[in-house]
Amino acid sequence: MPLPEKTELPEYLYLHVPFCCSICAYCDFAHVAYRSESADRWLTALRKEISLKKINSDLKTIYIGGGTPTSLSECQLETLLSMLDFCSRKTQEYTIEVNPETMTEQKAAILANHGINRASIGFESGDPGLLNLMNRHHTAKDTMHAMEMLRNAGITNISLDLMYSLPNQTMLQIQTSTMQALAMKPAHLSLYSLTIEPHTVFAAKHMKPCSEDLEADMYEWIARTLPEYGYQQYEISNFAELGKESVHNCAYWDYRDFYGISTGASGKQNGIRYDNTRDLNQYLENPLCQTKTILSRKDQMFEMIMMGMRLKQGMKKELFAERFGESVESVYGETIALLNEKGPIQKSEKYLAATEYGYEILNDILEEFLD
């Protein structure tokens, strides 16, 4: 059965800023060292890309990530956000990633003036030794100061990133960092388990995450502790106060189409996933340079399950039927029945969801659907 024809434009947009003032030891995202001249040339190429793409003028969410968006100068940040004013008028959630090292009161005011209403700050850890190991040059106090500047500008919906399973990190260190993050009263917390990616400083130094058992203990402690302070888990790695769940990220987990803008960004539209070049020089020459992958019906069905089951409530069955013209049970009935009998999946009228036990072995569950 062919997929229902889709012609609507995406309502979600991700824009990647590839510059950083310093490179984190674990980072594998597309990034280069910030230089003012390079950033100016990038803005020129970015303006061309935006003008050549048919972008929905009524976006629901915009997310500016990196890299380090706030590594741009005040003038460059103003230029960047001005390019997006035409499509941000009705935006429900407008997020930018912030590094405490590069935040200023003037930048906070610029963000607010252009309608940004949510910030995601790379807190990562409150431990000075671990921050130094990661080649991050801020402190917990710097994070708090960045939050104060954003709040003073009217941006109160703030998320903090928290990393665990770092080399030689102890349980006491992650517990202390978690409590430091909670003391700053963010609206949202995102957890990131360290993965050593090729071509990173950690890989070059042959660094290793902590043991799998300790990593699991860290995650379980955080997942058990955050709800005690009013942060409910709504996705494997994300916790939020009521009503502060990330709308943009939920669009990914609902497997909705989205724009990917700038070098290093990826997008998905009408059954095609595209990856923009990660090479900045190539992007400057041709801002439309990208590779495309045509997703089969089977690919899309599995990816929707893979993304949707990351949510605590599970994948929306109604949305699956709307996308593919048939129910998830009619496609994966045998697998669902088997997993339900074994215990990792629970029956629900509206959702395909894992049990508490199943949530801990989600990758194993997804392999059953892949098979």
Secondary structure, 3 states (H helix, E strand, C coil): CCCCCCCCCCCEEEEEECEECCCCCCCCCCCEECCHHHHHHHHHHHHHHHHHCCCCCCCCEEEEEECCHHHCCHHHHHHHHHHCHHHCCCCCEEEEEECHHHCCHHHHHHHHHCCCCEEEEEEECCCHHHHHHCCCCCCHHHHHHHHHHHHHCCCCEEEEEEEECCCCCCHHHHHHHHHHHHHCCCCEEEEEECCCCCCCHHHHCCCCCCCHHHHHHHHHHHHHHHHHHCCEEEECCEEECCCCCCHHHHHHHCCCCEEEECCCCEEEECCEEEEECCCHHHHHHCCCCEEEEECCHHHHHHHHHHHHCCECCCEEHHHHHHHHCCCHHHHHHHHHHHHHHHCCEECCCCEEEECHHHHHCHHHHHHHHHC
